[in-house]
Amino acid sequence: METSEETVAPSSAQLTAARKFVKAHGKPSRAVVENIGRAGARVVLVGADGALGDVVVPSVATGEALVEAVEDLSPATWDAETVKQTKIGPEHRRKMAGR
């Protein structure tokens, strides 16, 4: 069974968030698009300085369109190079722990 996913263009708020992240955390930044089920997709942003951010979009196709639309944002996977670039600080660890 084949499913087709309609691409919904990223909203101006999503584009603005990704552009602000790139501006704040350096060029080039990387983006990993992850399917999160019915909620859509999460575009995980990894800045040149190692900072993490994210933007939630309605679908993987929308996430890929977001990455393509933002200058100096490169598509990536969780390969060794992307993981190595990521710097997770104490504040982010507390946030992930729900504190």
C-alpha positions in Angstrom: 0.0 0.0 0.0 1.4 3.3 -1.0 0.7 6.5 0.9 1.2 9.9 -0.4 2.1 12.8 1.8 1.0 16.3 0.7 3.6 18.9 1.3 2.3 21.7 3.4 4.6 24.8 3.0 6.3 25.8 6.2 4.6 28.7 8.0 6.3 32.1 8.2 6.7 31.5 12.0 8.5 28.2 11.3 10.8 29.8 8.7 11.5 32.7 11.0 12.4 30.4 13.9 14.8 28.4 11.8 16.4 31.6 10.3 16.9 33.1 13.7 18.5 29.9 15.0 21.0 29.9 12.1 21.8 33.6 12.6 22.3 33.1 16.4 24.3 29.9 16.2 26.4 30.1 13.1 26.7 29.0 9.5 26.4 26.4 8.3 23.8 24.9 10.7 22.4 21.4 10.2 18.9 20.1 10.3 17.7 16.5 11.0 14.1 15.9 10.1 12.5 13.3 12.3 9.0 11.8 12.0 7.1 12.0 15.3 4.0 10.2 14.2 0.6 11.9 14.0 2.0 15.1 15.4 4.1 15.5 12.3 7.8 16.0 12.2 10.5 17.6 14.3 13.3 19.5 12.6 16.2 19.3 15.0 18.6 22.2 14.4 22.3 21.9 15.2 24.2 25.2 15.1 27.8 25.6 14.0 28.5 26.4 17.7 26.9 23.0 18.7 23.6 24.5 20.1 20.4 22.5 19.7 17.0 23.8 18.7 13.9 22.5 17.0 10.9 23.4 15.0 7.8 21.1 14.8 6.1 21.0 11.5 3.0 19.0 10.2 4.9 16.5 8.1 8.4 15.2 7.1 7.8 16.7 3.6 7.2 20.1 5.3 10.3 19.7 7.4 12.4 19.0 4.2 10.8 22.0 2.6 11.8 24.1 5.6 15.4 23.0 5.4 15.5 23.7 1.7 14.0 27.2 2.2 16.4 28.4 4.9 19.8 29.7 3.6 22.8 28.2 5.4 20.8 25.3 6.8 22.0 21.9 5.5 20.1 18.6 5.6 21.7 16.1 7.9 21.3 12.7 9.6 22.5 11.6 13.0 25.8 10.5 11.6 29.0 10.7 13.5 29.9 14.2 12.2 26.5 15.7 13.3 26.5 14.0 16.7 30.1 15.2 17.3 29.1 18.8 16.4 26.3 18.8 19.0 27.1 20.3 22.4 24.5 19.5 25.1 25.0 21.9 28.1 23.7 21.6 31.6 20.6 23.8 30.9 19.5 21.5 28.0 20.1 18.4 30.1 17.9 19.8 32.9 15.2 20.6 30.3 15.3 17.1 28.9 15.0 15.7 32.4 11.9 17.8 33.0 13.4 20.0 35.7 
